[in-house]
Amino acid sequence: MEFTDVTYLWEGKTILIAEDNEPSNIYFEAALRKTKANLVWAKNGVDAVEIVKENDSIDLILMDINMPKMDGIEATRIIKSLYPEIIIVVQTAFILSGEERMCQDAGCDEFITKPIRLKYLLDTINHYLAVAKEI
């Protein structure tokens, strides 16, 4: 994996990845490895909410919409009601009518669709963490 225009370094930042799909988790791990961000994993919305409650160092959440136990929209709603400053980037493979609006109403900061393009993912995260260095 090669970064070209920007070096994405998020050392000291913690990103929670709420995703139940193993191939997606492998993608995120590979995509974010060189950023030096601390990665935390949740396999469903219930776990995501609990992890945020137990870890006050979460800076940004990549939240899948379709997860077991609790979907990403409900998890986003709960997390944002408790911790409105946490950035939540919702991602989904399915674009249903009104889904983006439901995510915004729940409090998400950004909405991206799968398949996720690497540069767009990194630029989106960087926009919210604002710590990249131009090379």
Secondary structure, DSSP 8 states (H G I E B T S, - for coil): ----SEE---TT-EEEEE---HHHHHHHHHHHGGGT-EEEEESSHHHHHHHHHH-TTEEEEEEESS-SSS-HHHHHHHHHHH-TTSEEEEEES---TTHHHHHHHHT-SEEEESS--HHHHHHHHHHHH---EE-
